[in-house]
Amino acid sequence: MAERDDHETVWRKFHEVVNMAPAEIEEWLETAESRKVGQKRDGAESIGHASGRRIVGILRTDKEDLDGGDYAHMRKVIGFVARHRAQGPHEDYRIPTSRWRYSLMNWGHDPMKE
């Protein structure tokens, strides 16, 4: 029962943090700006960009069909967004063209929507 409760909490927090719709994320991931930000492994797709694609899949999956790997990724998203927001520009974080915002958007969170 504790795992189920934990899944409920993770699901709720994930949907609080991810404030972009699947179609918005997909459209964003197609932009050059999306591909320019984030940590890249050996010149490949950035970790955040790959995460965005995974987030779209999670958002389009029925809750009862999510598995442990999905919940692990949801936890990763929650943690990344919290850390990245804490490190962000605190004076005016609503800079529409900042790399900081672009990185968050790869993870399904647009700070301009707050």
C-alpha positions in Angstrom: 0.0 0.0 0.0 2.9 2.4 0.7 4.1 2.1 -2.9 0.6 2.9 -4.2 0.5 5.9 -1.9 3.9 7.0 -3.1 2.7 6.6 -6.7 -0.3 8.9 -6.0 2.0 11.5 -4.5 4.5 11.3 -7.4 1.7 11.4 -10.0 0.1 14.5 -8.4 3.5 16.3 -8.0 4.5 15.5 -11.6 1.2 17.0 -12.9 1.8 20.1 -10.8 5.4 20.5 -12.2 4.7 19.7 -15.8 2.6 22.6 -16.9 2.9 22.1 -20.7 0.5 19.9 -22.7 1.9 17.0 -24.7 1.4 18.8 -28.0 3.1 21.9 -26.7 6.1 19.9 -25.5 6.3 18.1 -28.9 6.2 21.4 -30.8 8.8 22.9 -28.5 11.2 19.9 -28.9 11.2 20.4 -32.7 12.8 23.9 -32.3 16.4 24.7 -32.7 16.3 26.4 -29.3 15.2 23.2 -27.6 18.1 21.3 -29.2 20.7 23.9 -28.2 20.3 23.6 -24.4 21.1 20.9 -21.9 23.8 18.4 -21.1 24.7 16.3 -24.1 26.2 12.8 -24.1 28.9 12.4 -26.8 27.3 15.0 -29.0 23.9 13.1 -29.0 20.6 14.4 -27.9 20.6 16.3 -24.6 19.4 14.6 -21.5 16.5 17.1 -21.1 15.5 16.8 -24.8 15.2 13.0 -24.4 13.3 13.5 -21.1 10.8 15.7 -22.9 10.0 12.9 -25.3 9.6 10.6 -22.4 7.3 13.1 -20.6 5.0 13.2 -23.6 4.7 9.5 -23.5 3.9 9.5 -19.8 1.3 12.2 -20.2 -0.4 10.2 -23.0 -0.4 7.0 -20.9 -3.4 6.1 -18.8 -2.5 6.3 -15.1 -3.2 2.6 -14.5 -0.8 1.7 -17.3 2.2 3.5 -15.8 5.0 1.3 -14.6 7.9 1.6 -12.1 10.1 3.1 -14.8 7.6 5.8 -15.6 7.3 6.7 -11.9 11.1 6.8 -11.6 11.2 9.2 -14.5 8.4 11.3 -13.0 10.5 11.6 -9.8 13.5 12.7 -11.9 11.4 15.4 -13.6 10.1 16.7 -10.2 13.6 16.8 -8.8 15.1 18.5 -11.9 12.5 21.2 -12.1 12.8 22.0 -8.4 16.7 22.2 -8.5 16.7 24.1 -11.8 14.2 26.6 -10.6 16.1 27.1 -7.3 19.3 27.9 -9.4 17.6 30.1 -11.9 17.7 33.9 -12.3 15.9 35.2 -9.3 15.6 38.8 -10.4 13.5 38.3 -13.4 13.0 34.7 -14.3 10.4 35.4 -16.9 13.0 36.1 -19.6 11.3 34.5 -22.6 14.5 33.7 -24.5 16.8 32.5 -21.6 18.6 29.2 -21.8 17.3 28.6 -18.3 13.7 28.8 -19.5 14.5 26.7 -22.6 16.1 24.0 -20.4 13.0 23.8 -18.1 10.7 23.6 -21.2 12.6 20.5 -22.3 11.4 19.0 -19.0 7.8 20.1 -19.6 7.8 23.2 -17.4 7.4 26.7 -18.7 8.1 29.3 -16.0 6.3 31.9 -18.1 3.0 30.1 -17.3 3.2 30.9 -13.6 
